[in-house]
């Protein structure tokens, strides 16, 4: 397990515990923003992992948004 994997698991666990869906979106955007310079200097392994982490954060955000009760008027 690489250091970025451990950091991802820790951040994901903390966000699951807190459950703010907007924080998952920001974490995903941060992962994508960090991946862009890595792709430009050809560090593909870490950059690809960051895009997968972003997808996981976005997916969790979507699931938590869908589970929220909606107000019926």
N, C-alpha and C positions, 0 to 999 in steps of 0.2 A: 504494500500500500504506500503510495507516494504522499508527500506532505500536503499537496493540494487536495488529495482525496480526504485526508483526515480533517483538514480545515473545512471542506465542504460538508462533511458529515456533522461536524460540530455546529456550524452555522445553520444547517438545515434542521438539526434537532432543536436548537434554541428557537428558531422561527416556528417550528411546529408546536413548541410549548407555549409560545406567546400568541400565535395564530393571527397576526395582522396580515391580511391578504395583500395590502399595498407594500409591505416590507418584502414580500416574495418578489414582487415586480421590480422593486429597486435593486434587490440582490441579483436578479436575472440581468437587468440592464448593466449593472456594475461588472458582471462576468463578461458580457458581450463587449463592453468598453475596454476591459483588460485584454480580451482576446485579439482585438484589432491590431495593436502594435506587435503582438507575438506572431501573428500571421505575416506581417510585413517584414519581419526579420527571419522568417522561415523556421520558427519554433512550432512546428505543426502539432506535436503530441500534446503539449500543454494547452495550446490554443483550441484544439479540438475538444479536449476535456472541458475547457471553460464553456464552450458552446453547449455541450451536453448538460453541464451544471445549470446553465441559463434555462435550458428547456425544462429541466426538473423544477426549477423555481417557478417558471411560468405555468407549468402544469399544476403545481400545488396551489398557486394563486387562483387558477380557474376552478379547481375543485372546491376550494373554500368559498369562492364567490357563489358557486352554484348551490352550495349547501346552506347559505344564509337564507333565513325566512324572508319572504317578500310581503310587503304591506298590501293588503287588499282594500280597495276603496269602494 
